[in-house]
Amino acid sequence: MAKITRKPSLKKTSSKKPLPKKLSSTPSKPKPSTSKAPKSKPSKSKASKPWTEAEVFEAFSRFRKANPEPKGELEHLNPYTLLVAVVLSAQATDAGVNKATRALFAVADTPQKMLALGEEKVRDYIKTIGLYRNKAKNVIALSEKLIAEFNSEVPRSRAEIESLPGVGRKTANVVLNMAFGEHTMAVDTHVFRVGNRTGMAPGNTPLEVELGLERVIPSEFMLHAHHWLILHGRYTCLARSPRCEACLINDLCRWPEKTV
């Protein structure tokens, strides 16, 4: 009887050997370095040369010669109506405020009359002005406080004026300057722009610009200084297209983009 021989079966291995990686026809990209290269920062332009005392004096001498008695453009009858007009002028144009307050002040030019008019009727008079609902509420509230704490008179200190509802530092400075002849510097968007653009008093905040202007402007110009700067920013040193060719101080201005 023939002997049957069987082929030995292959034994399974417990650990599989990794298959060789398939070679790619394209070279592999090198891994980016873990160490970050320092980024090159754009070089900051050198700060403009500060104005000299003589240059500041010359600038305001020119403003005074061109407009000896500048006036604020908000219409008012007394310190109280001036206060109300400035409160209403926040985020609004002077022309728009004047249009609304002519009729309002004809019937309410004192805190008592304004209070008697009432918030709802005040809203009706000023509804063409932005944020009129909140402003009407503040006008009534500040009128109440003037009657209760200040004998119906506008106080003559910045802290007391700022304590009134809806009143900030700029409003207080305008009232102190225009109603009482104080040498204050009210910084609105126009004054802020002029102070920075010309390099006369650069600052990151209105307060920085205010204090900077007060430091450099001679006392003899301070009564009208904020009016000159407001009018200059409103009609000449415009935000988008400044009229450098018509600027009284273009030769003194430090703005690198001026057109003359």
C-alpha positions in Angstrom: 0.0 0.0 0.0 1.4 3.3 -1.1 2.3 5.8 1.7 0.6 9.2 1.5 2.7 12.1 2.2 1.2 15.5 3.0 2.8 19.0 2.5 3.4 20.6 5.8 1.0 23.6 6.4 2.4 27.1 6.9 2.2 28.3 10.5 0.6 31.6 11.2 2.9 34.1 12.8 1.6 36.1 15.7 3.1 39.4 14.6 2.7 40.7 11.1 5.7 42.4 9.5 4.9 45.9 8.1 4.6 46.0 4.4 7.1 48.2 2.6 5.8 51.7 1.8 4.9 52.3 -1.8 7.4 54.5 -3.4 6.0 57.7 -4.7 7.0 59.2 -8.0 6.9 62.7 -6.5 9.4 63.8 -3.9 7.9 64.3 -0.4 7.6 67.9 0.8 10.0 68.8 3.6 8.3 69.4 7.0 8.2 73.0 8.1 10.5 74.0 10.8 9.1 74.1 14.2 11.0 77.3 15.1 9.1 80.3 14.0 11.0 83.0 12.1 10.4 86.5 13.4 7.9 88.4 11.3 9.1 91.7 10.0 7.0 94.5 11.3 6.3 97.6 9.2 8.5 100.4 10.3 6.6 103.1 12.1 6.8 106.5 10.7 8.6 109.0 12.8 6.5 111.2 15.0 6.0 114.6 13.5 8.1 117.4 15.0 6.2 119.2 17.7 4.9 122.7 17.0 7.0 125.5 18.5 5.5 128.2 20.6 6.1 130.7 17.7 4.2 128.4 15.3 1.2 128.0 17.6 1.1 131.7 18.1 1.3 132.3 14.4 -1.5 129.9 13.7 -4.0 131.5 16.1 -2.9 135.0 15.1 -4.1 134.0 11.6 -7.3 132.6 12.8 -8.0 135.7 14.9 -7.2 138.0 11.9 -9.6 136.1 9.6 -12.4 135.8 12.2 -11.9 138.1 15.3 -15.1 137.2 17.1 -16.1 133.6 16.2 -19.5 132.5 17.4 -20.9 129.1 18.1 -23.5 128.0 15.6 -26.0 126.6 18.2 -28.8 129.1 18.7 -29.7 129.9 22.3 -31.3 132.6 24.5 -29.5 132.1 27.8 -27.2 129.7 29.7 -30.0 127.2 30.2 -31.1 127.0 26.5 -27.4 126.8 25.6 -27.1 123.8 27.9 -30.1 122.1 26.4 -29.0 122.8 22.8 -25.6 121.3 23.5 -27.2 118.2 25.1 -29.4 117.8 22.0 -26.5 118.3 19.6 -24.8 115.0 20.5 -24.7 112.9 17.2 -26.6 115.6 15.4 -25.8 118.7 13.4 -26.1 122.2 14.7 -28.4 123.1 11.9 -30.7 120.2 12.7 -30.8 121.2 16.4 -31.5 124.8 15.6 -34.4 123.9 13.4 -36.0 122.0 16.3 -35.1 124.3 19.2 -36.4 127.6 17.6 -40.0 126.5 18.3 -39.1 124.7 21.6 -37.2 127.7 23.2 -40.0 130.0 22.2 -42.3 128.3 24.7 -39.7 126.8 27.2 -36.6 128.9 27.9 -36.4 128.1 31.6 -36.2 124.9 33.6 -39.7 125.5 35.0 -41.3 126.1 31.6 -39.6 123.0 30.2 -40.8 120.9 33.2 -44.4 122.3 32.7 -44.2 121.3 29.0 -43.5 117.7 29.9 -41.4 114.9 28.3 -44.0 113.9 25.7 -44.4 117.4 24.3 -40.6 117.9 24.4 -40.3 114.8 22.3 -42.7 116.2 19.7 -40.6 119.4 19.4 -37.3 117.5 18.9 -38.4 114.3 17.1 -36.4 115.3 14.0 -33.2 115.0 16.1 -31.4 111.6 16.5 -32.0 109.8 19.8 -34.8 112.3 20.6 -36.6 110.0 23.1 -33.6 109.6 25.4 -32.7 113.3 24.9 -36.1 114.5 25.9 -35.9 112.4 29.0 -32.5 114.0 29.9 -33.8 117.5 29.2 -36.6 117.0 31.7 -34.3 115.3 34.2 -31.7 118.0 34.1 -34.4 120.7 34.4 -35.7 119.0 37.5 -32.2 118.9 39.0 -31.5 122.5 38.2 -34.7 123.5 40.1 -34.1 121.2 43.0 -30.3 121.7 43.5 -29.2 124.8 41.7 -32.0 127.3 42.2 -32.9 127.0 38.6 -29.6 128.3 37.5 -26.9 126.6 35.4 -23.9 126.1 37.8 -20.6 127.5 37.0 -18.2 124.6 37.8 -17.4 121.7 35.5 -18.1 119.1 38.1 -21.6 120.5 38.9 -22.5 120.8 35.2 -21.3 117.2 34.5 -23.5 116.0 37.4 -26.6 116.9 35.3 -28.3 114.0 33.3 -27.1 113.7 29.8 -24.1 116.1 30.3 -20.5 115.1 29.6 -17.2 116.9 29.7 -17.5 118.4 26.2 -20.9 119.8 27.0 -19.7 121.3 30.3 -16.7 122.9 28.5 -19.0 124.5 25.8 -21.3 125.9 28.5 -18.4 127.2 30.6 -16.8 128.9 27.6 -19.8 130.3 25.9 -22.0 131.2 28.8 -19.4 132.2 31.4 -16.3 133.1 29.4 -14.1 130.4 30.9 -10.9 129.4 29.0 -12.0 125.8 28.3 -11.3 123.6 25.3 -14.4 121.6 24.1 -13.2 118.7 21.9 -15.7 117.4 19.4 -14.9 115.3 16.3 -13.7 118.4 14.4 -11.3 119.6 17.1 -10.1 116.0 17.7 -9.3 115.7 14.0 -7.6 119.0 13.7 -5.5 118.4 16.8 -4.3 115.1 15.5 -4.0 115.8 11.8 -2.0 119.0 12.1 0.2 117.5 14.8 -0.6 120.5 17.1 -1.9 118.3 19.9 -2.0 114.6 19.0 -3.8 112.2 21.3 -5.7 109.0 21.4 -8.7 110.3 23.3 -10.6 113.7 23.3 -9.2 114.3 26.8 -5.6 113.9 25.6 -6.2 116.3 22.8 -8.0 118.8 25.1 -5.2 118.8 27.6 -2.6 119.0 24.8 -4.3 122.0 23.3 -4.6 123.7 26.6 -0.8 123.3 27.1 0.3 124.8 23.8 -2.3 127.5 23.1 -1.4 130.9 24.6 -3.9 132.3 27.1 -4.8 135.3 24.9 -6.4 133.0 22.3 -8.1 130.5 24.7 -11.5 132.3 24.8 -12.1 131.7 21.2 -9.7 128.8 20.5 -12.2 126.0 20.4 -14.5 127.9 18.1 -11.7 128.6 15.6 -10.7 124.9 15.7 -14.3 123.7 15.3 -14.9 126.0 12.3 -11.6 125.1 10.8 -12.4 121.4 11.0 -16.0 121.9 9.8 -15.3 124.0 6.8 -11.6 123.5 5.8 -9.9 120.6 7.4 -12.7 118.2 6.4 -12.6 114.5 7.3 -12.6 113.0 3.8 -11.4 115.8 1.5 -9.5 118.4 3.4 -9.3 121.7 1.6 -5.6 122.2 2.0 -5.4 124.8 -0.7 -7.7 127.1 1.3 -6.1 126.3 4.7 -4.8 129.3 6.6 -2.1 127.2 8.4 -1.1 124.8 5.6 2.6 125.8 5.8 2.6 125.0 9.6 0.6 121.8 9.4 2.5 118.5 10.0 0.1 116.3 8.1 2.2 114.2 5.6 -0.7 113.9 3.1 -1.5 117.5 2.7 -1.9 118.5 -0.9 0.0 121.8 -0.8 
